[in-house]
Amino acid sequence: MPLVSEFFGIKIYMYWNDHMPPHFHAEYGDLQAIVDINNSVIIKGALPSRQLKLVLAWSE
């Protein structure tokens, strides 16, 4: 899975031909979340509040 961005210990990955809806994967330590690109909501998983805010700001 290609690394798209890395900041404050958060890694953002995106698969090339992954399932719908369009999304990216965010990892922070052992935690991960899948975030819908179109409306910036978590589809699956969870991140701490502070890291989630950073990820959502990055996605806009």
C-alpha positions in Angstrom: 0.0 0.0 0.0 1.6 3.3 -1.1 2.3 5.9 1.6 0.7 9.1 0.5 1.6 11.4 3.5 3.1 11.2 6.9 2.8 13.8 9.7 2.8 13.9 13.5 3.1 10.1 13.6 0.1 9.7 11.3 0.5 7.7 8.1 -1.9 8.1 5.2 -2.1 5.2 2.7 -4.2 4.7 -0.4 -4.7 1.5 -2.4 -4.7 1.8 -6.2 -7.7 -0.3 -7.1 -9.6 -0.7 -3.8 -13.3 -1.1 -3.1 -15.8 1.7 -3.2 -16.5 4.3 -1.9 -13.2 6.2 -2.6 -11.3 6.3 0.7 -7.9 6.4 2.3 -6.4 4.6 5.3 -5.0 6.5 8.2 -2.7 4.8 10.8 -1.5 6.1 14.1 0.5 3.6 16.2 -1.6 0.4 16.3 -4.8 2.3 15.5 -6.2 2.7 12.0 -9.3 4.2 10.3 -10.7 4.2 6.8 -11.9 7.7 5.8 -14.4 8.4 3.0 -12.8 10.9 0.6 -16.1 12.5 -0.6 -17.4 13.5 2.8 -14.5 13.0 5.2 -16.2 10.6 7.6 -14.8 7.4 9.1 -16.1 4.3 7.4 -14.3 1.9 9.7 -12.0 2.0 12.7 -11.1 4.8 15.0 -8.3 7.3 15.9 -7.8 9.4 19.0 -9.7 12.7 18.8 -6.6 14.9 18.2 -5.2 12.7 15.4 -8.7 12.4 13.8 -8.9 16.2 13.7 -5.5 16.4 12.0 -6.5 13.7 9.4 -9.8 15.4 8.6 -8.0 18.7 8.2 -5.5 17.0 5.9 -8.2 15.5 3.8 -9.8 18.9 2.9 
